Amino acid sequence: MIYLDNNATTRVLDEVADAMRPYLTEHFANPASAIGAFAGLPRAVASAKTTMARILGADNADQLVVTSGATESNNLAIQGAARANPRRRHLITSAVEHPSVLEVVSFLESTGYRVTRLPVTADGVVRPVDVQAALSPDTLLVSLMLANNETGVIQPVGKIARLVKDRHPAILVHTDATQAVGKISINLRDEFASVDLLSFSAHKFHGPKGVGALFVRDAISIAPILHGGGQQLGLRPGTENPAALIGMTTALAALTAQTGRYGAIEGLRNEIQRRILTLHPGAFALGAAVTRLPNTLSICLPGMEGGDLVDRSAAAGIAISTGSACAHGANKPSHVMLAMGLSHAHADCCIRVSLSVETTPRDAEAFLNVIGTLIISNVAV
Ligand SMILES: Cc1ncc(COP(=O)(O)O)c(C=O)c1O
């Protein structure tokens, strides 16, 4: 199988599995137990968090709360902020967020919060002036994703965070950076110095599933949403999982060391886009005029059905997807594409091709052969 569905999940790198193994089979004691302390597990956990903090430009390891993945991180950020500061009752987000943000704000809305869901341009970008216009004295939080999972479009989150903080330092800025971490450089001291909360998930960058983190600049800005044994400064109680954390850190370090590879990956993505646009005269790529993740191509082929293309590609040994894993499962037109102004008919004819640092020119060529044959046989019909 040639795997071009890396925005859904990625293969665990061999070095990641190797780094995790001793913590599953040998050093498996509870890090909070006496024997865990004797085996040095708290030190291993602290060291892994310190490495992640260094890579992301966080000030210290305690600012990283390890979670079960980005869904939990987004819940902790948004619900945790609401619990910590119940007087502020207004939330700002965008129409193109992942359901793990949209569903949380809808839940809070059902309990009485006001929610502003900002529109996006035809290229899928939130306009900073719209954020500015939406800010109100009781705004609790602005939650905007850094990179979209379907289109790869990158939002001007650093700029928007500075704009929010310059005018209203008490308003929190959260970004769901799940698709960005490991693909583009993230510096919480520089470009993202005004971001308070940042979510990510290891399985999107060749780490294991079921582990992620929330960067929390200032611990008092959120309250826990789970209660229990008080681990992780009480912000996320539950027995810590050293194997998962070490897997996530190893993957992040490995990907960060390979950022140079993304130039080549972007070249492959652009070549796939160029060739499909040539093969299908009506085709158009989403977000192609703005800054996108280097690995992502969302492309619409009018007259062809996205789900059908995904199935036929799978039958030919190639994994791609329609909008997102969830949208495909739910068989609904993508809310991201509708927000970008696509008709239902056009939204139904899009596919997503998402490459990884492991994708080779030969993989791209194999995919182009398959999609080329499908396009030509469709045109001939
Ligand atoms: C942008 C974005 N946010 C959040 C998530 C949820 O991540 P997880 O699977 O770790 O809960 C995903 C996964 O598809 C995503 O793409």
The ligand as an SDF file (V2000), in Angstrom:
LIG
                    3D

 16 16  0  0  0  0  0  0  0  0999 V2000
   -6.6690   19.7280   13.1610 C   0  0  0  0  0  0  0  0  0  0  0  0
   -6.9500   18.5440   14.0400 C   0  0  0  0  0  0  0  0  0  0  0  0
   -7.2940   18.7510   15.3180 N   0  0  0  0  0  0  0  0  0  0  0  0
   -7.5590   17.7310   16.1430 C   0  0  0  0  0  0  0  0  0  0  0  0
   -7.5030   16.4260   15.7230 C   0  0  0  0  0  0  0  0  0  0  0  0
   -7.8220   15.3110   16.6870 C   0  0  0  0  0  0  0  0  0  0  0  0
   -6.6410   14.6450   17.0280 O   0  0  0  0  0  0  0  0  0  0  0  0
   -6.6260   13.2750   17.8510 P   0  0  0  0  0  0  0  0  0  0  0  0
   -6.8490   12.2110   16.8710 O   0  0  0  0  0  0  0  0  0  0  0  0
   -5.2450   13.2040   18.4240 O   0  0  0  0  0  0  0  0  0  0  0  0
   -7.6490   13.3750   18.9080 O   0  0  0  0  0  0  0  0  0  0  0  0
   -7.1660   16.1560   14.3980 C   0  0  0  0  0  0  0  0  0  0  0  0
   -7.1490   14.7550   13.8830 C   0  0  0  0  0  0  0  0  0  0  0  0
   -7.5820   14.4700   12.7990 O   0  0  0  0  0  0  0  0  0  0  0  0
   -6.8690   17.2430   13.5310 C   0  0  0  0  0  0  0  0  0  0  0  0
   -6.5210   17.0480   12.2590 O   0  0  0  0  0  0  0  0  0  0  0  0
  1  2  1  0
  2  3  1  0
  2 15  2  0
  3  4  2  0
  4  5  1  0
  5  6  1  0
  5 12  2  0
  6  7  1  0
  7  8  1  0
  8  9  2  0
  8 10  1  0
  8 11  1  0
 12 13  1  0
 12 15  1  0
 13 14  2  0
 15 16  1  0
M  END
$$$$
